[in-house]
Amino acid sequence: MSVGRSRRQFVKSMVGAATLSSIPNLSLAAQSSPVPLGIPEFRPAPLGSILPLGWLKLQLEIQARGLTGHLDEFWPDLDKNSGWLGGTGESWERGPYYLDGLVPLAFLLKDPRLIEKANRWIERTIANQQSNGQFGPRRNDDWWPRMVMLKALSQYHEATRDDRVIQLMDRYFAYQLKELSWRPLREWGKYRWQDEVLSIAWLQDRVGERRWLPLASLLQKQGYDWATQFKEFRYTQKMDRASLGFTPTDPLPDRAMQTHGVNNAMALKAGPVWSLFSSNPTDGLGLQIQLNALDQFHGLPNGMFSGDEHVAGLNPSQGIELCAVVEAMFSLEQSSAILGQAWIGDRLEKIAFNALPAALTDDMWAHQYDQQPNQISCSLRERPWTSNGPESNLFGLEPNFGCCCANLHQGWPKFASSLWMRDLEGGAVAGLYAPSEFRFNAGAGTAVVLVENTDYPFSEDIVITVQTQQPVQFPLSFRIPEWAANNSIQINGESTPTAISGSYATVRRQWKTGDRIEIHLPMRIRVRTGYRNSLSVEWGPLVFALNLKERWVKLRQRGLTADWQVLTDSPWNFAIEKDSLRLITSASSSAMPASSLFSKSGNPVSVGVRARKLEAWKEMDSVAGELPQSPVTSTEPGERLTLIPYGAAKLRITSFPELQPE
Ligand SMILES: [Zn+2]
């Protein structure tokens, strides 16, 4: 048994010492290709090979009972008049966005009702491909919505092995290669080219040929140069309508596209995805360079950057759009596999366990367009957004604009199907943690099932048990988060050497049925310093926020759902004592909890803190006004406050002024 050894070292040694064909799962065609294939560190597990268990299964079932399972029954943009179903209705991104989340949800839950719903769209899309290779609504030839539908189709193929998808993509790529010379990428497609290049990489991986390299190159060439934007980052301030260059009549100016929150979230994967074709590993660094720039000038304490709907600076009263949250997650899921770096999983979990549940009601029937880390009311009021309207932080069907209503569905399902990856030796990689079951074939086709039991991120302990047809050798790798110092991994009760936090620990040995792996990832309360020296509180991958008493006021019924304002009479203007933070845990949840762990009633952990009110910190323009520069002093009486997980607190303070230590 050996522990450690970096993936990159291993891949390098394999490539140097052996022919590529001796690496399982790597296409033979890569050897003879004129341009060497960029080798991903890991490969995503195909949809269907991971099944959710425990709290994660419950979360997906809540989603299926909520908006995702019923949206097409009452939202006109998804009804049978959709252009994607052959009608004359919405013919752009909303159908594909919905499918991109509905397909993985349906197959993760093996839910016949949802599979039937998804099939309707997929069948229509496949059956109506034109003889020239074009597919999708005839009345809209925009490249962008097709980029989204390709992602939904590739997931459908993973779950069903329906090779009509391969044929459709192959014919479409041939058509597009001819068309792009006179009808180049424009508007959204120009800024989101990497999402299609990802589908090209997916297809080439399936068919074992590099035939679509010219198309990938053309998309990259016509697409926006994100790498240069972040090497020479100019957008270091909050944007507004004037600095964006808005006019009442013209389409969005380039500046607005380049500072658009969702475009930026999608672009996080541009460098890693392009590195698969350029074979230049430095392209993969684009992710880190982009995140560093966004964090420095626009970072928020929920793991995201501000974008409401353009980059908005560091103030935690600014918002971030739900589309940007789910797209950042998808970008990080893909980048995590391509680059094989543990920090990417840390960041992904921070967004998934905080920013994602925060923007959705506990029953997943309503969502926000923009969420704020410091969010003291959700009401129909103008707020100091860069460009969004007065509905943006309501919880509802389609507050502000309907894109998030169509796009939110991919968040939890793609997270679930990204928990495990494969390595190039045929082993398994735990890239994210949540209760699940992973089925794959290890060496010589031996079927293996790994069952992961845990309440993570509400628990420090993860237990994985192995089932195999017969004893079989393969590597098992585990992501050790940066924050998990003094972690331990035990195999059948025996300790392995301590793994370095912020890396993958790999155990190579012969595995047999009944082997038991216990991973302990110690979580400590951590304090992060942010805007104007304010403090935000973390424990493991969770962020904590002040628990304000919420009053939900229905604004109007919207078909099967409703739009809501959320108001509070609770005081929120507190400064906290850094040294007084204490963790409070209630009894650990059962294997199948009764309610979402990201709800106020379901969450099993909270944090106590001593605080004093800060009278000078007041509401302004319906948001928490400018944060006082920390440290601060207050003569108000000391109080004991409770902080709860960020995702459960729909009204909250996340960034607190720090009380000057006495
Ligand atoms: Zn959106």
Boltz pocket constraint, residues with backbone or C-beta under 6 A from the ligand:
constraints:
  - pocket:
      binder: B
      contacts: [[A, 321], [A, 322], [A, 323], [A, 324], [A, 401], [A, 402], [A, 403], [A, 404], [A, 405], [A, 407]]
      max_distance: 6.0
